Structures are given as C-alpha cells and as structure tokens.
Amino acid sequence: MTETGWPHLRESDFIIRDFRFASGETLPELRQHCLTLGTPGADAVLLIHNTTGSAKTWLEPALAGELFGPGQPLDAARHFIIIPDIIGFGRSSKPSDGLRARFPHYRLHDVAVAQHRLITEGLNIPHLKLVMGLSLGGMLTWLFGEMFPDFMDALVPVASQPGPMSGRNWMQRKINVEAIRNDPEWNNGDYETQPTNWVRVAPLSALFTQNVVRIQERGATREQADAFYRQLVENAKKGDANNRLYQIESLMDYDPSADLETIKARLLAINFADDAINPPELGVLEAGVARIKNARSVVVPASARSQGHQNATNAAIWKGHLAQFLAAL
C-alpha cells in the first residue's frame, strides 16, 4: 500500500510524438499524464475526471473512499484503475506549458483519441471492463462508446447528456469564455501575470451547478453570501486563464446524438434530478438511451444532501446504482 492507502499507486507520462489534432494543428510531443492504481493484469477500468478537476479528483475521499475499498464497486484489489489528466488539465499538455494561446485548439474527440492511445500503446491494454466519467468525463464516456465500440464492456456516463452542448450548460460556459476573451489584461493570451477581471464572473458557474438549497445555506445572509462569492473568486484566481479558456472551448462542438446506435457496450447513464445544467425536464437523457441496445438510465432524486451537478463527485449518492450494474455484467 502507498502512503495514500491505495495499492500500487503510480504516476506516469506517456508521450505521443507529432500528435495531429482534428483541426489539422500538430504538437511535437503531447504529454498524457495519468495515475494508475490497483492490480496490474486485473480488469482494467478507465475513469475520466470533470471540468473543474484533474486525475487526482478521483483520489478524494468522496470518490475513492466510496469506490476503491474492499468490497466496493471498483475494489482496487480486483481492478487495474487508469485515471488520466485530460489534455489541458493537471500535468498533461496544456497552454500554460509555454505555448499559451498558440496551443492547438483541441476538442473532445482529440482527448478521446489521446486517451485511447495512452491505454493501448502506453499501457499495452487492448480492452477495458469499464469506461466511466463525471460531467466532462461523462461526455467523453459517450464519445468513447461511439468512437471505439469494441474497446470496453461497459460505459457509465455520470452527470452528462447524450445531446449537443446547448442551453444552460453552454451559456454558463460561454459567459466565462467571453469574460476571458474580453478581459483587457488577457492580451490575446500573451499575459505575463494572470488577468484578474474575468474571475469576477467565474462564480456564476457555481450558481448554475450547485443545488439552490445548498447555496442558500452557504449564503443565508448578505454577509455570508458575500463571503461565499469572495471564496469562489479566490478559487478562480488559482487557475490559468488560457487553460480555462481552452478547457471550456474544447467541448463547444460536443454532440454524440448522431451516432448513439453505434454503441455496443452495456451502458448505465446516471444523472440527478437537481442538476440544472443537465435538467431532466428536457428528456434528452431518456430519448438518447432509448436508441442504444442494452442501455438504461437513472435520475437520482434530490435529497437533503444533494449538491446539484456536483453530486457527480459524491459517489455515496450513486454508487449503489453502479454496483448493481457491474454485478449484472
């Protein structure tokens, strides 16, 4: 066991030479950083992080502590767990490495190709038991099922939709995009110090993604609401403006709806009743899942502990559905 308590935890980089993006742009060396844990040679599982996280998000107690322990759905003694940093995040290649706004304009299809090569070429694993992702990772899970239909036995997209990026989901992201691009300090990406104006609108994303009751609890008075706002601004300041811009724009053309019938793996989609950026009222989830053989969906009801879209990073809320699904494979 490592100091974190997880068996065989390793970090590594896989370098892809002369990687060509769908835009036609190339990168001489694309670095795919990843964590692996568990038993090499056991059933391999790919886990993909969310828009505000990195590979290490999966090691936080609310995820790892609910999923990787003995007898839990992804018991690390029985699985080989692969957790990459998405391009633009963590220690994978990203604009802040030096290219800034001259970094290639990657999209989610590029991310899926790079992660597939990491697994098949870097780790020499030809087949996965499961691909599962949270939010942004959920979108990538849908794409993995379409782009590599024979690559995995099962798919579990969490907090995502099998339809185009649109509505509230895109609008809350577009606000951040416009705030960065119109920040005078951004200077077309060639800033020496982090631009500061755009971070003042960054808290809007929390208003879209968090449960309204939890927000009210955090900001029950004007003073408490101001303090919560200031905390969100300070959190945004810790990031890099170019990285954030590229992260958001990478999913602007996301739309798996045309090819859903190509998915062969068994699929369980998990969404949440109080997720305002993937609102169940639209019916997108059910309509998409109905087109896929061996697929089903569940919308977890709101409760006193619900966090809205952020339920995705609290596995205690949904791991029972995952366990039941995996047991039936």
N, C-alpha and C positions, 0 to 999 in steps of 0.2 A: 504494500500500500504506500502511496505517496503522502506527503505532508497534508494534502487536501483530503485524504481519506479514500481516494478513488484508485483502483488498481491500474497499474501500467499507464498512468497519465503521461503523455508525451506531447511536446510541441515540435513542429517541423515546418519547413518551407519546401514547396515544390515549384521549381522554376520552369515555365513554359517559354521556350525560345521563339521569337518572332511571331508572337500571337497576333492573329488578324481578327479584328472586330468586325461585326456586321456592317458597320459604317464604312469599311474599307481602310480605316486607320490601323496602324500596327504599333506594337510595343516590343522592343528588342527582348526584354525579359519581363514576363508577367509573373509576379510572385503570388502564389496561393499558400497562405499560412493556414495551418489547421492544428487542432487538438485531436488526439485520439486517446481513448481510454477503454479499459476492458480487456477482453481476452483475444489476442490475435488468432485468427483462424476460426473464430466463432461466427455466428450470424452477424453480418455487417449491417449497420444502421447509419444512415446519413441524417443529421439534424441541422437545420438551417435557421439562423437567428433572425431577429426582427429589425425594423428600420432604425430603432434607437439603441440597438445593442451591438454585440460582437459575439464571437465564438464563446467567450468567457461568460456570457449571459446564461448559457446552459449549465454552468457550474454553480450558479447561485442556489441557495437552499430551496427556494420556492419551485425550482425545476429539478435540479439534481437530487435534492433531498427527497423528492416525491417519486422520482422515476428510476434512479440508477441503483438503489439499495437492494439488499437481498429480498427476493420475492416480489419486487416491484416490476412494473411493466417492461422496463428496459434494464433489468438487472445486469450490472457491469461484469458480473462473474459469468454471465451466459451470452453476452453480446460484445461485439467489437464496434465501438461507437466513434463515428467520424464527425467532427464539428469544424467546418471551415469558417474563416473570416471571408465574407463576401467581398468581391472586388470593391474598393473604395472604403472599406471598413477595417478596423483593427490593424493587424500587421500584414494584411495583403496589400498589393499595389494600390496606390491612391494618389490623387492630385497633390496632396501636401508633401509627397516624397521629393518634389522638386519641379515637376512639370507644371504645376498649378493648373490654369485654365487651358493649357496645351495638352493636358492628359487626354487620351482618346475618350470619345463620348460613348461609353459603354451602355448597354441595355440588358434587360434580364436574360435574354437569350444568350448573350455573351457570358453572363455569370454562370448559367447552367452548363454551357459547353466547357468552361474552365473547370468547374467542379467535377464534371464527368471525367475530364482528363486527369485531374488530381487523383481520383479514385482508381481509374482503370490503368493509368500509366505510372502515376506516382506511388500508389499503394498496391498496385497489381491485384486489384479486386474486380472480378468480372461481373459480379451480380450482388445485389443488395436485398436484404429481407424487407427493409422499410426505408422510405423517404418521408420525413416529417418536418414541417416548417411552421414558424409563427409569424403571422402578419405578412411582411415582405417575404419571409421564408415560406409562408403558405402559398403565396403567388408563385414562387419558384417551384413548389411541390406540384402544383397543377401543370406547369410547363415541363417539368421532368417527366411526368406521366405521358405527355404528348410527344416530346422530343426523343425519348428513349423508352418506348413502351415495353420492351422485353428486359429492361435493366433491373427491375425491382418486383417483389411480390406484392407489396402493399404501399399505399400512399395515405398520409394523414395531413391534409392542409388544415391549419388552425387559424381562425380569425382572418379569413380571406374570402374572395368571391371568384367564381368561375366566369366572370364577365369583365367588360372593359373598365379601365381606370376612368372614373367619371364621378359626377355628383359631389357629395360632401367629401368623399375620400380624396378626389383630386383637388377640389377647391381649397381644402386646408393645406395641402402641399403647395399649390400654386401661390398662395399668399406668401409662403416662405421663399419660394423661387423669386417672385417679384421683389420682395424686400431685400434679398441679397443683390440681385442684379441692379437695383436702383439705389443701393447704398453708395453715396459718393466715395466712401473710404474703400469700397471693394476694388475700384480702379481696374475693371475688366479682369479681375483675378490676380493682378500683379501688385498686391499689397505687401508691405514689409511687416506691418503689425496687423493683427486681426481687426477687421471692420467691426464697429460696435453698434451702428444704428439698427441693423437688421434683427439683432437679438431682442429688441423691444417688442416685436410681433411674434417671436417664437412661442410664447406661452399660449397663443391661440390653438396650437396643436393639442395641448392638454385639454382645452375646453371641448374639443371635438372627440377626443379619445377616452376621456375618463368618465366614469359614472357620475351623473349630476348630483346624486346624494353625497357621494364621497367628496366632490368638490365643495359642496355646501358645508360639509363637516370641517374641511380644512380652512374655509373662509367664512365662518359663521358671523363674523363682524367685519366691518370695513377694514380695521387694522389687521385682522388675521388674513383677509383676502389680499391686502397689500403685501404682507409678508410672504404669502404663497407666491404671488406674482414675482416678487424680487428673487425668490429662490429659483423659480423657473428661468428667469433671465440669467442668473448666475450659472445655472446648468448649461444654458445655450452658449455662454461665453467660453466654456471649456472646449467646445468643438472648433472645427476649422470651417470657414465659410465655403471655400471651394469644395471640400469634401462633402459638406452638407448639400450643396447645390447639385453636385453630380449624383449623390445618393438618391435625391428626390427625382431628378430628371431621368434616372435610369429606368423608372417604371412608367413613364408617361405614355408609352405605347403598349402597355400591358393589356392583352385581351386574348385569353385562351378559348373563347367561346366557339370559334370556328372549327376546332379540331378535337372537341371533347370525346367524340366517338372513337378516336384512335387509342384512348387509354385502355390498357389491358389489365393492369394491376387492380386488385381489390382496393376499394377506396372508402375511407370514412372522413367526411368533412365535419369539422367541429366549429360552430360559431356561437355567438352569445346574444341573448335577447336584448341586452342593454348596450350593444356595440353600435354607436351612432354612425360610424363610417362604413360599416357593413350592415345596414339596417335590414332586419328580416322582413320588414314590410314590403320590400321591393320584390321578394320572391325569386331573386337571381339564383340563390343557392339551390333551392329545390328544383327549379327548372333545369339548371345545368346538370345536377346529379342524376336527374331522370333520364338523361341521354347517355349515361355511362353504364355499361353492364357491370354487375357486381359492385355497385356503389350505393352508399346511403349517407344521410346527413343527420346531424343532431344540432338543435339550437338549445343551448343550456339556459334555463330560465334565470332571471335576475333573482338575487337573494341579498340578505343583509351584508354579505361580504363581497358583493360584486364590484368590479373595478372597470366595467365597460370593456372597451377594446383591450385594455391591459389585463383582462382575465387570462389572456394567452400566456402570460409569464407566471401564472399561479396555477401550477399543474394540479393542485389539490381539488380544484373546481371541476376538472375534466378528465383526470387520469382514469377514473372508473370506466368511462366510455372507451378509452384507448385499450385498457386491459381486456375488456370483453371482446373487442375487435381482434386483438392479437391472438387471444386464446382460440378464436374460431378459424384462424388461418389454416 
